[in-house]
Amino acid sequence: MLNRRARTRLSADAALLLTAAAFALPLLWLALASVDADADLRVRAPSSLTGDNFTAVLTDEITFTPMLNSLLLCGSATILTVVCAALAAYPLSRYRSRFNRPYLLTILFTTCLPITAIMVPVYGLFVQVDLIDTTYGTSLFLATSQLPFSIWLMKNFMDGVPTVLEEAAWTDGASNFQTLTRVVLPLMGPGVTVVTIYTFIQLWGNFFVPFMLLLTPDQLPASVSIFTFFGNYGSVIYGQLAAFSILYSAPVLILYVLISRRLGGGFALGGAVKG
């Protein structure tokens, strides 16, 4: 008989295996269906490997133009979000006030609002100010929707940078903006990287906002154009859908691989505060 500790550990391992299987099974279907000419919803090995699904989706209309639109839309929104989050987090991290905590709780509360609850007034506002069906207007709203939580993340990372380094910069005549850009942000590089990755991933998978605010088909991002694989009467081209999904996930994976080295290095401030 197993003792209580062994049963508990066995139950935990079984739960972890079930969770891993729940995540791995869709990914396995995605990989197999993308090279299967007769793909359906079943997870099965293809009778013969084929690259026709990738060939069919690698066109300007289906993949290249929507992917370029997604990169422009999400890239600009990510840059705007990170810049504004850094500027907002700096005074919240460095200047103590009794209004700091209520303000942070207020902006955190805004992240709890469902996007569907505010899209109707936002759509009306965009029509009035002539921002509807514009990439820059949609990018601005995407950045605004991600800004509250990005401020929270940025502030938490900024709190880990010693203020003594800023005081030394002020002694040398640096302004607050110079201190932020030349001292604080370089030292919290992993934190900025985390905020950038999180923001970009959240924006990359956003369907509802560009679907509502962009009307011209040539401006739609890949998260919206994926519906071209769903035909009438519930018919779906599963093989091409799987191939497009793999291509659609590639920019996020490439971004993570390119900057993942900075995530494991830590802040390494020990040498900076010596002497």
N, C-alpha and C positions, 0 to 999 in steps of 0.2 A: 504493500500500500504506500502510496505517496503521502508524504507529510503535507501539512498545510502550506508551507512556504513553496514546496515544489508544485503543488496544484495551482497556487496563485501565479507563479511564474509561467507555468504551462498555459494558463488561461490568457495571460497577457501576451505571450508569444503567438497564440492562436488568433487573438484579436488583431495583432499587428499584421499577421499574414493575410487575414481577410481584408484588412484595409489596403495593404499593398496590392492584393489581387484586384480590388475594386478600381484602383488607379491604373494598374498595368493592363487590364483586359481591354479597355477602350484604346489604349496606345497600341496594343498588339493588333487589334482589328484595323486600326488606321494604317499600320505598316503593311499588313497583308492585303487589305482591300485596294491599296494604291497600286499594286502590281497585279491585280486580278481583273481579267476582262469581264468576268461574270460575278462581280462582287455584289453581296447583299448584306443583310444585317447579321449574318452568322459569322462567327470567328472560325475560319477554316483556312488551311493552306491552299493557295491557288493551284489549279491543275497544271497550269503553265504560266511562267512569269512573262509579263508584258510591260512595256513602257508606253503603251498607247494612251493611258490615262494622263500621264505627264505631258505627252505630246499634244493632247487635245486641249489642255488648259494653259499651255505656254503660248498664249497669244496676247496681243496688245489689249484687246477688249476684255478678256477674262482675267488676266493676271497682271501684266506689266503696268498698265495705266492705273488700276485700282491700288496696286502695291505702292506705286509712286505717290499717289494721292494720300495713302495712309502714312507714308514716311514724312511727307510735307506737313500733314495735319498733326500727327502725333509728335513729330520731332519739334516743331515750333511750339506746340503747347507744352511739351516737357521742358524746353529751355525757359519759357516764360514762367512756368510753375516753380522751377528750381531757383531762378533769380529772385522772384517775389518772395518765396519761402525763406530764403537766406536773409533778405532785407527785413522781413517781418520778425524772424526768429531772433535776430541779433539784439534788438532792444528788449525783447521779452526775456532773453537769457541773461543780459548784463545789468538791466536796471530793475531794481526791486520796487514793486508798488502793490498796494492792496487790491488794485484792479487787474493785476496780471492773471490770477487764477480764475476770476469770473470771466475774463475775456477769453482765456484758453478753453474753458468749459463751454462758452458760447460758440466758438468756432468749431469745437469738436461736435457739438450738438447738430450743427449744420450738415455734418457728414451722415447723420442718421436719417435725414430727410430723403425719401425715395425720389429718384430723378423724375419719375412719372408725375409726381405731385407738383412739380414746378415747371414742367415743360410747356404747359398751356400758356401761362403768363409770359414765359421766356419767348415762346414763339410769337405771341402778340407784340412783345417789345421789339423783337428783331424785325418784324414787318414794319413797325412804325419808324425805326431808325435806319431802315434800309440795309440791314445786315443779313437778311435771309438769303440763302443760296450763295453765300460767300465763304471761301475757305478760311480767311482770316477771322471772320466773325465766329465761325464754328470753333476754330482753334482757341479763340479768346474764352469762349464759354467752357470748353473742355478744361482749359487751364484753371478757370475759376472753380469748377467743380472738384478738382483735385487739390486745390490750394490749402483748405483747412487741415487735412490730415498731414500734408507735406510740411506745414508749419510745425505741427506737433513733432514729427520725426526730426526735422532739422533742429529744433530747439533742444531736444534730448541729446543729440550728438554735440551740439554747440556747448552745452553745459559741461562737457568733459574737457574742454580746452582751458588750461589755466589762465586766469586773468593777469597773472604776473607778466606773461609774455606781451599782452596788450599794453600794460603799463610801461614796459620797457620801450615799446614802439612809440607811445605817446611822449616819452621823455626825449626820444630822438626827433620829435617834431611831426610825427605821422598824424593824420586826421583819422576820425572814426571810420570813414569809408576806406581809407588806405589800410587801416588796421584789419578791417573785416576781409578785404580782398587779398592782402599780402601776408597776413599772419594767421587769422582764424580759419578761413576756408582751406588754405593749403594743409593745415594741420589736421583738419577733419575731413580729409579726402575720402576715406572709406564711408563716412556718413553721407557726404554728398553723392557718392556712388550709389549707396542704398536708396536714397530718395529718388535719384534719377531712374534707376532700374524699376523701382516700384511704380513711379508715376508713368513711365513709358508703357509698362505692361498693362496697367489699368486702362490707359487711353487706347492702346492697340486693340484691345478686345471690346471696346465700347461700340455697340451697335445702335442704340436708341437715339443718341444725340445727333450723329450725322444723318441718320435716317429721317429725322424730323426737320433738321435745319438745312440740309442740302437737297436740292430738287433736280439739278442737272445731272443726268447719268454719267457724264464725263468727269464729274467732280466727286463721285461717290468713292469712299475708301473700300478696301478689301473686306472689311467686316460687314459691309452692307451688300457688296456685289456677290457674296457667297450664296445669296438667295437665287442666283441664276441657275444653280444646280437643282433646284426644286421645281419640277414641272407641274403641269395641271393634273388634277385628280389624284394627288398624293404621290405621283411617281417621282423617284429620286434617282439620279445617276450616282450611285454610291462610289464607284471606282474613281470617277473624276472629282467627286467631293472629297474623298480621302487624299488624293494627290494634291488638290488645292490646299487642303488643310495643312499638309506637311510644308508646302511652300509658304503658306501664311504664317506658320510658326517659326520659320527659319530666322527672320530678322531679330526676334526676341532672343532666341538661343545664341545667335552670333554676338549680340550685344552683351549677353551675360558672359560668354566665353572670353571676349576681348577685355573685359574689365573685372573679371572675377579675381584676378590676382590682388587687386586693391582691397578686396573684401576680407582677405585673410591676414593682411599685414598689421592690422590694428593701427592705433594712432601713434605709437612709438614716441611718446612725449618725454620719456625718461631723460634722454640726453638733452632735450631742449631746456629743461628747468635746472640743469646743473650749474653750479657756480653762482 
